[in-house]
Amino acid sequence: MDARFTDEQDEIRRTLRELLGKRCGPEELRAAVDTPAGHDPALWALLAGRLGLPALALPETYGGAGCTVTELALACEETGRALAPTPLPATAVLAAPLLLALGTGAQRAALLPRIASGELTAALAVPGPALATALALTGHDRRGQWAGGGRAGGVQARRAEGGWQLYGQADQVLDGHSAELLVVPAHTGGFARSRVLLFLVRGDATGLTRVRQTALDATRPQGRIQLRDVPAELLGCEDSDALPALARLGDTAAACLAAEAVGAAARVLERTVEYVGQREQFGRPVGSFQAVKHRLADAYVEVQAARSAAYYAAWAAAAEAPAAAPTSAAATEAPAAAPTSAAATEATDAAPTSAAATEATTAVTAPSSAIAAATAPEEKAGALALAQALEALRRAAAEGIQLHGGIGFTWEHEAHLYFKRAAGDELLFGPVHRLRAHAADAAHVFEEAGT
């Protein structure tokens, strides 16, 4: 396993960091989240048109860049640093892979090039509280009870003249209020023969009502979707198995979200280190006190360990992608992207200058070659990487608020935005202990231990 970034990967990080530094500062960020869409369309046009972010993990056949999950995760890391409110997670991380995996040839040809160019945004219409379960991150519901279970509730699908109609509601859907295309999981077949299928719903469909909801983390805009006999198009064919496709998506999405959380954690820690080096108490910088050094060193070690885990999860997901079997007959012609190995051996973010932090860097940033060599392509590391990254972000953000002193508690400062990102992501994709518990169950850890 080659632990170095390629020149192209380094260029993605450098270019994206420069652009976001100029176009997504604190003032621009607050202005963007206050818009009805919750993001800046001009910034998204630059990210999609100039840098091609939504095209990174899509095949060249459909206008993509032909890269892998690794490159997409690196892009997410940079957007996480800036807390950039963009449609990237909802469109490129959650929705596009399902279109690629399950869509018919005509659906992929019609939708994926528009997503790659940034012309079309999409959202996976899974209710926020059920998202982690639907993606098999905190549990694996083989019957799809999270989608309604064939009973009243959730979203139900029934055949209508000339197609399908959907009826139901989904709350706290990421970008659900603004996405131009919705990928909606719905139950069909009644209670006795209930199963979950995926449907495509246009943003202007008749009977569709959408409203933005107040969210803990304003940089992750969410919406309520109400469907009242809304016409819908089946994604793929009726023998498409939606639940396994969502479970496979979960590992890839977790790797990207982990990288995003690592970027946010590194940035808030970097700002905290800079501040304690400037703020003075008792005639000396606050950062010179041993107690402050230890707190920052501990946070730094945690962030670097989470970075290694996120890079490894992205590499594992990219290595698994070519070996993944098509989930339906309609998806057999989907081209496979070649894996690109990626793991970081050096940290690019600022770090506290303490001996403990310096020594810890060597220990956590270099992945073990023995572990990498023994890794099977089907290994899923995304959930564990996400758990570690969310924990690191919460720790770094909390330390940032504390060590900034009085200013860290103010609305005008950005420290609380990072803490809200940590808390909001844990509500959507966690909690951390359930991510780890499900990973342990999937690996039969406690069974092998005889407990």
N, C-alpha and C positions, 0 to 999 in steps of 0.2 A: 504494500500500500504506500503510495507516494503522498506524503503529508504536506507537500507544498501546493500553494495556489498556482494556477496557470496564469499566464500573462493576461488572458481574457478575463479571468475572474478578478484579478487585481484591478483591471481597468473598470469593471462594473462597479466595484466598491468605491474607487476613487472618484469616478465621474458622478456617481449618484450622491456621494457625500458632499461634493462641491455644489451640485445643483440644489440639494435640500438645504445646505447652509445658506444659500442666497435667497431661496424662495419659500422656505418654511421655518422662519424664525418665530419667536414667541408671539409677535403681533400678528403675523400672517396665520399662525396656527389658531389663535383665538378668533380671528375673523372668519376662518374657514368653518370652524365648528358651529358658528352662529348662523350660517346660511341654512336654508331649508334642506338642502341635500346633505349637509354635514361635511362637505369637502369642497376644495377649490377646483372647479372644472378646468381652469387654465393650467394649474399645476399638473392635473391628471393628463391633460393633453400633452404636456411636455414629457412626463414620465412614460407615457405610452407611445407617443409619436417619435420623440427624439431618442429615447433610451430603449424603447421596446420592452418594458417590464412585463406586461401581460403576455408577451410572445415568448418569453425565455424558455419555458418548459413545454412549448407546443412544437409539434413536428414542422419541418419546413414545408411539407406538403400543404399545410393549412395556413401558411403565412407566418409560421413561428420561426424561432431562432435555432431550433433543434438542440437546445441545451437540456439540462436535467434539473432535477429537484435541487441539486447543489447550488446552481446559479440562482435559482429562485429564492432559496434560503438566504443566500448572501445579500440579495436585493432586499429581502424582508428585514435582515439585520440592520441595514442602513436606514430604512424607513422607520424602524423601531427606535433608532437613536434619536430621530427628530420627532417621534410620536406623530408622524405624518398621517393625517386622516385621508386616506385614499381608498378607492374601491379594490385595491390590489388583493387583500386577503379574501374578500367575498368572491371576487371574479376569478382571479388566477389560481388561488389556492384551493377554494372549495367547489366552485361551480364548473370551471373549464375541464378539470380532470374527469368529471362524471360525463360531460358531453363527449369527451374523447373516448372514454371506456365503453359507454353504452349506446351512444348515438348511432343512427343509421348513417350510411355514406352520405345521403342527401342532407341530413341534419348537420353533420360535421362540416360538410362543404359550405353550408349556408351560414353557420354560426361562428365557427372557430376563426376564420379569417377576420371577421368583424371584431371578435374579442382580441385577437392578436394586435390589431391596429389601434385598439382603444375606442373604437366607434361604439361598441356594445359593452355594457356592463351587466353583470349577472349576479344572482344571489341564490344560495341554497336555503329554501324556506323551511328550515327545521326550527321549531321553537327553541329559544335560547336555553331554557332549563333542560331540554332533552338533547342538546347538541352533542355533548360529550358521550352520551349513551348511544346516539345514532351513529357516531363515528367509532364506536367500540373502544373508546379511550378509558372509560370508567366502568365498563360492563358490556356484555354482549347479549342484547335482547334478540334472540333468534326469531321471535314472532312479531317484532316491530310494535310492541305495545306503546312505545313512545309516540307513535304516529296516530294513536287512537284505538288500536287493538280491535278494529272491526266493530266496535260499539260506538255509541254517540260520543262525539268529541274528536279532536284532531281534524284531519281532512279526509273526507270520503270521496271516492271516485265512482262514477256510474256511467254506463254507456248511454249515449244520446244519439239522436239521428245525425249521422255524419261524423261521429267522433266521441269524445269524452267530455264530461262536465264534472267540476269539482265544487264541493261544498264544505266549508269549515273555516277554521281560523288558526293562525300561528302568530304568536307574540315573540317579541325580542329577536327578530330575525335580522342578522347583520346586513345592513344596507337594503333591507327589505322595502323601505319607503321610497327608495330612489332608483333601484336597479331596473334596467329596461327589459330584463328577462329573468323570470323566476323558475328555478328548478324545484318543483314541489313534490315531496314524497306524500303519497296518499294511499289509503286502504281501499281495496276493492274485493269483491267476492262475498261480502257479507261476513257474519261472524264465523260460520262453519268453515268456509273456504277462504278465510281472510289471508291476504298477502299484500305486500307493499310494492307499488310501482312508482316510477318517477315520471313526472309530467312537466311539460314546458308551458309556461303561461306568459303571454306578452304583458308588458307593463301597462298597456292601455286597453286590456281586455274588458269586455262588458261584464259587469257584475263584480269587478275587483275594486276593493276599497283599501287604501293604504294610508297610514298616518305615522309620522315619526313619534317615537316614544322617548321620554326622558331616561337617560342611562347614567349610571354611576360614572362611567368613563365616556365623556363627550367625544373623545377622539375615535371611539368605536360606535358610530351612529347605528341605531337599531329602529326597527319599525314593526307595527302591527299590520298583519295581512288578513283581510276578510274576503272570503270567496263565497259568492252566492250564485250557484249554477254557472260558474265561469267556464267558458270553452277552453279546452286544453288539448295539447298534443302529446301523445305517449312518447317518452324518450326511449328510442330503440324499439324493440318488439316485446310482445307479451311474455315471452319466455326469458326476458332479461331479469336477472336476479339482482334486485336493488340492494338488499341488505349486505351481501358480501362485498359489493362494489363500494358501499359507504364505509365498511370496515377497512378495506384496503386504503381508501382515501384518508382514513383517520391517521394512519402512521405517517403518510406524506405531509398532511396538514400539520400534525404535531411537530414535525421537524422544522417546518417553516415558522410556526408560531414560537417555537423554542428559540430559534435564531432571532426573531423579532424581539422577544423578551430580553435576550442577552444584549442586543444592541441598546435597548432602553436602559438596562441595568448598568452597562458600561458607561453610558453617557451621564447618568445622574451621579455615578460614583466619581467620574472625571470632574464634574462641576463641583462636587463637594470637596475633593482634594484641592482644587484650585482655590476655593473659598477659604478653607481653614489655613491655607498658606498666606492669605492676605489679612484675615481678621486677627486682631491683636487683643490679648487680655493679659494684664499684669506685665505689660511691657514686652511681650514676646508673642509670636504667632501662635494661634490656638493649635495648629497642626504640629507644633514642636512638643506638646505634652504627650507623655507616653501612653496615657489612657486613650487619647484620640488616635494615636498611631495604631494601637492594637485593634481598635474597632474598625478602622479603615483597612488594615491588613487582612482581618478576618473577612470583611465584605469582598475585598479584592480576590482572595483565594476562592471564595464561593462563586464569584462572577467568572473567573477563569476556568474553573471546573465545569460550570454550566456551558461555557463557550465550547470547550472540548466535546462535551456530550452532545451539544446541538450540531456541531460539525460532523461528528461521527454518525448521528442519526440521519443527517442529510446524505452522507456518503452511502450509508446502508440502504436508504430508500432509493437512491439513484442506481445502486447495484442491483436492487431487486426488480426495478421497473422492466428491463428487457425480458426477464424470466416470467413475468406475470402473464398468465393465460388470459385470453379474451373472455369476457364474462357473458357474451351472447354471440349468436351467429352474426348479428349486425355489426359487431365490433371487430370481427376478425381481420378486416382490412386496415385497421389503425396501425400506422407505422410505430415502431418502437424507437425510443431515443437511446443513444449509446451512453453508458455510464461514464461519469467523470468523477474520479476520486478527489476528495477534498477533505482536508483537516488542517487546522492551523497549528503551526509550531511557534509562532510568535504573536504576542498580543499587540494590537495596533492602537489601543486606547491608553490614556494616561493612567499611571498607577502611583500609589503612595510610595514614597521613597523610604521604605523600612526594610531591614534585613529579612524579616519574616515574610514580607510580600515577595521580595526578590527570590528567596529560596523556594517559595511555594510555586512561583511561576514555572520553574523548571519541572516541578513535579506534576503539574496538572495540564500543561498545554500540549505536551507531546503525547500522542496516543500510543498505547502499547502495541508494538508490532506483532507480538504473540497473539493478543486478543484479535487484532485485525485479521491476521492470517487464519485464525480459527473461525472467523465469522462466516456463517452460512448466508447465502443471498437472501433467504427468507426471514432472517432475523429482523425483528421489529423493535427498534430502539426509540421510536418517536415519543411514546408516552412517558418513558422515564426521563428522557431529555427535557420534555416540556415541564415535568414536575420539578426537576432541578433548576430550570431556568426561571420558572415562576417564583420559586423560593428565593433564588438569588436576587430577582428584581424586587421582591417585597423587602428583603433585607437591605439592599442598597438604597431603595427609596426611603425607607424608614430612617436609616442612618443619615441620609441627606437632609431630611426634615429636621432631625434633632440637631445635627452639627451646624446647620445654617442658623441656629438660634431663633430669635424672634421673627426674622424675615422669612424663615422657612415655613411658618404657619400662616402666612398671608396669602390672600387670593391672588395678589398681583404676581407673586413668585411662581415659577414653574414646578417647584418640587412636588406640590400636591398632585400635579397631573401625572407624574410617574407613579406615585403611590396608587392613584385611582386606576391606572392601567394595570398594575399588579393585581389589585383587588378585583377589578372587572373581569380580567382574563381568567382569574381563578374561579369566578362564578360561572363563566361561560364554558370553560374547558377543564375544570378541575372538579373538586378540590384536589390539592396535591396528594393527600393521603389516599384518596380513592384511585388516582392515577397509578400510584405505586402498588396498591393492593391488587388492582386488576392485572398489572404486569406480573406480579408475583403469582397470582392464580394461573395466568396463562402459561407461565414457565413451570408450573407445578413445584414451586419452591418448597412449600410446606409439606406437600405430599412426600417429596423425596427425603425431607428431614424427618418424616415419620410422625408429624404432629397434626 
